Amino acid sequence: MREDLQRRCDTIEEGYEFMLAYAAQGLPGDAGSQSGGQLREFLTRMAAALTGIGDAFGALIEGESLEPGPRYRAYGAVFDRDARDSLAAIELVLAQPSISSQLVDNLNASIHLRALLTDLFLIDELLKSQPAATGAP
């Protein structure tokens, strides 16, 4: 379960890093550029990683009996909400016929995406402090 969550987190973080670079290019759209095609790939992978990530975290909490359970579950609800909000924003951008650097810059600045990234960093540190349960995947 930890490995699945870690892969998802890595995918989201890599996508965000690519988005920062894309935003800095000042492109009017994604058509006709190599980075434009890559942008859609990164956004699609991010969307896939976000789909069900709250459930994956919940399964990890329960599967490893992380304590204090009520605190982890309460934060899991926040994380799930932030993930769903970020997914909605990413899917909206992906639905556009043309994705400019400015549009990606605005997505990067979205409070939803920033909250999600902060959640990922916090969860990563929390899990480092809690050893994986014996026999946990």
BAFI-3210 file (N, C-alpha, C; in Angstrom, 3 decimals, decimal comma, padded with zeros to 6 digits):
// residues 137
n [1|2|3|4|5|6|7|8|9|10|11|12|13|14|15|16|17|18|19|20|21|22|23|24|25|26|27|28|29|30|31|32|33|34|35|36|37|38|39|40|41|42|43|44|45|46|47|48|49|50|51|52|53|54|55|56|57|58|59|60|61|62|63|64|65|66|67|68|69|70|71|72|73|74|75|76|77|78|79|80|81|82|83|84|85|86|87|88|89|90|91|92|93|94|95|96|97|98|99|100|101|102|103|104|105|106|107|108|109|110|111|112|113|114|115|116|117|118|119|120|121|122|123|124|125|126|127|128|129|130|131|132|133|134|135|136|137]
n.u [000,819|001,942|003,832|002,230|000,947|003,220|004,178|002,093|002,272|004,846|004,403|002,602|004,147|006,274|004,843|003,975|006,421|007,166|005,126|005,776|008,090|007,011|005,223|006,994|007,899|006,403|004,554|002,020|000,211|-000,295|-000,047|001,982|004,439|007,096|007,158|004,533|003,060|004,134|003,221|000,442|000,612|001,825|-000,134|-002,277|-001,264|-001,017|-003,702|-004,629|-003,147|-004,228|-006,831|-008,732|-006,812|-007,276|-008,763|-006,794|-004,989|-006,623|-006,952|-004,357|-004,087|-005,930|-005,058|-002,499|-003,001|-002,550|-001,716|-002,473|-005,521|-008,108|-007,240|-005,616|-007,571|-009,280|-007,579|-007,199|-009,644|-009,482|-007,291|-008,341|-010,391|-008,873|-007,433|-009,481|-010,451|-008,191|-007,955|-010,279|-009,607|-007,334|-008,466|-010,200|-008,400|-007,129|-009,245|-009,302|-008,927|-006,530|-003,598|-002,119|000,988|000,401|-002,091|-001,342|000,368|-001,498|-002,907|-000,874|-000,689|-003,014|-004,935|-005,912|-004,238|-001,844|-002,485|-002,834|-000,212|001,144|-000,189|000,769|003,504|003,371|002,135|004,089|006,211|004,979|004,596|007,207|007,933|006,521|007,016|006,592|003,978|004,553|004,820|003,308|002,327]
n.v [-001,189|001,220|001,528|001,890|004,304|005,922|005,835|007,148|009,682|010,454|010,632|012,767|014,849|014,939|015,699|018,234|019,579|019,534|021,106|023,594|024,226|024,290|026,424|028,523|028,852|030,502|029,888|030,165|028,144|024,542|023,100|021,848|021,903|020,172|020,104|020,751|018,477|016,712|017,921|017,367|014,619|014,431|015,725|013,968|011,643|012,609|013,027|010,396|009,367|010,821|009,942|008,208|008,387|009,240|007,137|005,194|006,138|005,949|003,164|002,450|003,583|002,034|-000,569|-000,684|-000,027|002,600|004,864|007,816|006,525|007,914|010,532|010,277|009,385|011,612|013,503|012,198|012,610|015,332|015,312|013,711|015,388|017,607|016,320|015,567|018,088|019,132|017,301|017,904|020,462|019,906|018,185|019,973|021,740|019,930|019,466|021,597|022,968|024,131|024,629|027,043|028,491|030,379|029,545|027,158|028,221|029,529|027,292|026,071|027,932|027,572|027,306|024,872|022,926|023,602|023,111|020,354|019,487|020,243|018,573|016,103|016,293|016,467|014,019|012,266|012,792|012,064|009,322|008,472|008,624|006,609|003,316|000,826|-001,532|-004,872|-007,170|-005,603|-004,419]
n.w [000,000|000,760|-001,248|-003,538|-002,885|-002,721|-005,373|-006,680|-005,483|-006,326|-009,097|-009,227|-008,139|-010,023|-012,290|-011,494|-011,309|-014,013|-015,018|-013,911|-015,361|-017,943|-017,742|-017,554|-020,120|-021,737|-023,779|-026,304|-026,698|-026,607|-028,914|-031,508|-030,227|-028,619|-025,825|-025,312|-026,060|-024,216|-021,908|-021,842|-021,501|-018,957|-017,397|-017,770|-016,583|-013,992|-013,367|-013,393|-011,251|-009,174|-009,074|-006,914|-004,902|-002,312|-001,273|-001,402|000,503|002,750|002,843|003,454|006,005|007,454|006,831|007,904|010,444|011,466|014,023|015,858|014,968|014,579|014,105|011,830|010,021|009,958|008,812|006,440|005,185|004,585|002,843|000,780|-000,161|-001,065|-003,079|-004,841|-005,585|-006,865|-008,939|-010,395|-011,328|-012,921|-014,835|-016,066|-017,295|-019,028|-020,756|-022,431|-025,708|-026,338|-024,506|-022,835|-021,642|-019,737|-018,781|-017,529|-015,635|-014,045|-013,123|-011,645|-009,607|-008,307|-005,397|-004,689|-005,869|-004,645|-001,969|-002,122|-002,795|-000,471|001,304|000,361|000,972|003,758|004,439|003,483|005,255|007,673|007,280|007,110|009,751|010,857|011,013|008,473|008,722|009,769|007,202|005,570|002,347]
ca.u [000,000|002,835|004,460|001,224|000,798|004,464|004,197|001,131|002,857|005,957|003,815|002,030|005,254|006,966|003,971|004,008|007,724|007,107|004,226|006,522|008,961|006,154|004,690|008,075|008,253|005,639|003,939|000,607|-000,590|000,503|000,052|003,185|005,695|007,364|006,759|003,077|002,624|004,540|002,362|-000,797|000,950|002,019|-001,434|-003,065|-000,718|-001,382|-005,126|-004,742|-002,595|-005,147|-008,082|-008,734|-005,676|-007,811|-009,087|-005,520|-004,471|-007,501|-006,611|-003,074|-004,364|-006,584|-004,243|-001,342|-003,498|-001,798|-002,249|-003,857|-006,411|-009,081|-006,532|-005,244|-008,791|-009,745|-006,721|-007,478|-010,792|-008,957|-006,463|-009,238|-011,057|-007,877|-007,125|-010,629|-010,468|-007,075|-008,314|-011,254|-008,883|-006,490|-009,336|-010,696|-007,306|-006,976|-010,381|-009,153|-008,309|-005,169|-003,152|-001,024|001,836|-000,306|-003,109|-000,633|000,836|-002,655|-003,158|000,179|-000,973|-004,287|-004,864|-006,217|-003,030|-000,853|-002,898|-002,548|001,229|001,477|-000,680|001,693|004,738|003,058|001,918|005,390|006,953|004,287|004,853|008,613|008,042|005,787|007,511|005,574|003,553|005,177|004,051|002,524|002,875]
ca.v [000,000|002,385|001,685|002,465|005,716|006,615|005,990|008,204|010,958|010,766|011,029|014,107|015,789|015,068|016,484|019,622|020,128|019,781|022,242|024,817|024,491|024,641|027,773|029,492|028,949|031,559|029,381|030,543|026,924|023,323|022,493|022,078|021,921|018,915|020,219|020,758|017,086|016,151|018,488|016,591|013,313|014,610|016,015|012,734|010,766|013,193|012,749|008,974|009,187|011,434|009,187|007,219|008,477|009,336|005,762|004,487|006,572|005,336|001,744|002,375|003,868|000,867|-001,771|-000,659|000,391|003,779|005,499|007,671|006,279|008,980|011,717|009,943|009,345|012,990|014,137|011,510|013,279|016,592|014,924|013,264|016,582|018,360|015,540|015,677|019,463|019,244|016,497|018,677|021,545|019,308|017,703|021,151|022,190|018,924|019,546|022,768|022,641|024,656|024,903|028,015|028,567|031,190|028,692|026,242|029,041|029,717|026,002|025,929|028,846|027,201|026,934|023,447|022,171|023,889|022,363|018,944|019,259|020,325|017,313|015,023|016,447|016,140|012,575|011,616|012,900|011,259|007,901|008,197|008,489|005,395|002,185|000,011|-002,700|-006,109|-007,857|-004,655|-004,279]
ca.w [000,000|000,786|-002,563|-004,432|-002,525|-003,079|-006,835|-007,008|-005,048|-007,229|-010,379|-009,051|-007,967|-011,314|-013,148|-011,041|-011,720|-015,451|-015,228|-013,610|-016,513|-019,086|-017,512|-017,762|-021,536|-022,390|-025,012|-026,466|-026,704|-026,555|-030,244|-032,301|-029,476|-027,935|-024,418|-025,270|-026,049|-022,932|-020,882|-021,775|-020,930|-017,520|-016,782|-017,797|-015,539|-012,704|-013,150|-013,042|-009,903|-008,215|-009,021|-005,849|-003,977|-000,955|-000,874|-001,205|001,800|003,743|002,935|004,153|007,415|008,045|006,649|008,804|011,764|011,887|015,225|016,294|013,843|014,303|013,559|010,461|009,203|009,780|007,809|005,183|004,560|004,030|001,707|-000,285|-000,698|-001,831|-004,281|-005,753|-006,103|-007,810|-010,106|-011,173|-012,009|-013,960|-015,909|-016,776|-018,160|-020,084|-021,676|-023,296|-027,001|-026,348|-023,143|-022,854|-020,455|-018,743|-018,168|-016,627|-014,517|-013,169|-012,473|-010,638|-008,504|-007,699|-003,983|-004,588|-006,182|-003,597|-000,775|-002,386|-002,688|000,941|001,878|-000,019|001,744|005,145|004,521|003,301|006,516|008,684|007,040|007,446|011,199|011,244|010,230|007,811|009,493|009,332|006,165|004,778|000,995]
c.u [000,862|003,451|003,493|001,071|002,046|004,565|003,258|001,700|003,990|005,441|003,272|003,141|006,025|006,143|003,994|005,321|007,743|006,229|004,929|007,409|008,146|005,630|005,738|008,408|007,496|004,971|002,469|-000,325|000,312|000,691|001,392|004,475|005,853|006,887|005,240|002,508|002,963|003,641|001,086|-000,540|001,106|000,694|-002,319|-002,581|-001,054|-002,837|-005,324|-004,242|-003,531|-006,442|-007,965|-007,596|-006,136|-008,175|-007,820|-004,907|-005,315|-007,204|-005,296|-003,283|-004,945|-005,702|-003,051|-001,725|-002,705|-002,506|-001,673|-004,819|-007,403|-008,439|-006,130|-006,464|-009,336|-008,891|-006,907|-008,643|-010,363|-008,160|-007,322|-009,926|-010,085|-007,527|-008,251|-010,711|-009,365|-007,365|-009,304|-010,562|-008,035|-007,337|-009,923|-009,632|-007,120|-008,079|-010,278|-008,488|-006,861|-004,798|-001,928|-000,188|001,139|-001,377|-002,467|-000,096|-000,306|-003,019|-002,137|-000,126|-002,263|-004,100|-005,131|-004,971|-001,959|-001,190|-002,571|-001,057|001,678|001,007|000,301|002,973|004,510|002,885|003,233|006,183|006,309|004,610|006,299|008,769|007,322|006,316|006,351|005,255|004,208|004,265|003,217|003,155|003,496]
c.v [001,251|002,631|002,303|003,956|006,502|006,837|007,111|009,577|011,392|011,263|012,448|015,144|015,998|015,922|017,953|020,288|020,425|020,995|023,568|025,210|024,931|026,069|028,836|029,707|030,039|031,138|029,786|029,332|025,715|022,658|022,830|022,149|020,586|018,986|020,261|019,353|016,413|016,665|017,671|015,199|013,407|014,871|014,770|011,757|011,289|012,882|011,292|008,719|009,749|010,646|008,081|007,316|008,606|007,959|004,961|004,859|005,968|003,866|001,544|002,604|002,632|-000,374|-001,837|-000,234|001,573|004,451|006,894|007,630|007,396|010,226|011,476|009,947|010,747|013,706|013,482|012,149|014,609|016,300|014,506|014,455|017,404|017,646|015,657|017,074|019,667|018,472|017,250|019,790|020,999|018,826|018,856|021,669|021,216|019,010|020,724|022,375|023,111|025,020|025,811|027,913|029,351|030,372|027,736|027,005|029,277|028,424|025,772|026,763|028,504|026,767|025,448|022,603|022,393|023,148|020,882|018,651|019,308|019,071|016,185|015,086|016,055|014,636|011,830|011,648|012,071|009,781|007,528|007,952|007,245|004,242|001,401|-001,191|-003,947|-006,825|-006,926|-004,515|-002,930]
c.w [000,000|-000,588|-003,567|-004,155|-002,927|-004,587|-007,265|-006,662|-005,974|-008,577|-010,302|-008,932|-009,267|-012,275|-012,777|-011,452|-013,218|-015,738|-014,925|-014,790|-017,726|-018,935|-017,813|-019,232|-022,283|-023,689|-025,100|-026,454|-026,753|-027,909|-030,891|-031,529|-028,759|-026,484|-024,273|-025,242|-024,725|-021,809|-020,736|-021,193|-019,417|-016,820|-016,725|-016,730|-014,143|-012,375|-012,739|-011,618|-008,840|-008,049|-007,966|-004,855|-002,531|-000,410|-000,601|000,147|002,927|003,941|003,674|005,648|008,097|007,978|007,575|010,216|012,318|013,061|015,394|015,097|013,563|013,690|012,103|009,547|008,951|008,729|006,447|004,444|003,923|002,764|000,518|-000,955|-001,557|-003,129|-005,304|-006,374|-007,144|-009,084|-010,992|-011,957|-013,157|-015,129|-016,714|-017,739|-019,314|-021,133|-022,643|-024,610|-027,108|-024,912|-023,201|-021,580|-019,354|-018,026|-017,167|-015,420|-013,526|-012,446|-011,369|-009,402|-007,769|-006,252|-003,797|-004,817|-005,123|-002,304|-000,944|-002,216|-001,234|001,664|001,601|000,800|003,206|005,319|004,383|004,608|007,624|008,520|007,306|008,938|011,722|010,410|009,631|008,694|008,923|008,347|005,334|003,412|000,775]
res [m|r|e|d|l|q|r|r|c|d|t|i|e|e|g|y|e|f|m|l|a|y|a|a|q|g|l|p|g|d|a|g|s|q|s|g|g|q|l|r|e|f|l|t|r|m|a|a|a|l|t|g|i|g|d|a|f|g|a|l|i|e|g|e|s|l|e|p|g|p|r|y|r|a|y|g|a|v|f|d|r|d|a|r|d|s|l|a|a|i|e|l|v|l|a|q|p|s|i|s|s|q|l|v|d|n|l|n|a|s|i|h|l|r|a|l|l|t|d|l|f|l|i|d|e|l|l|k|s|q|p|a|a|t|g|a|p]
***
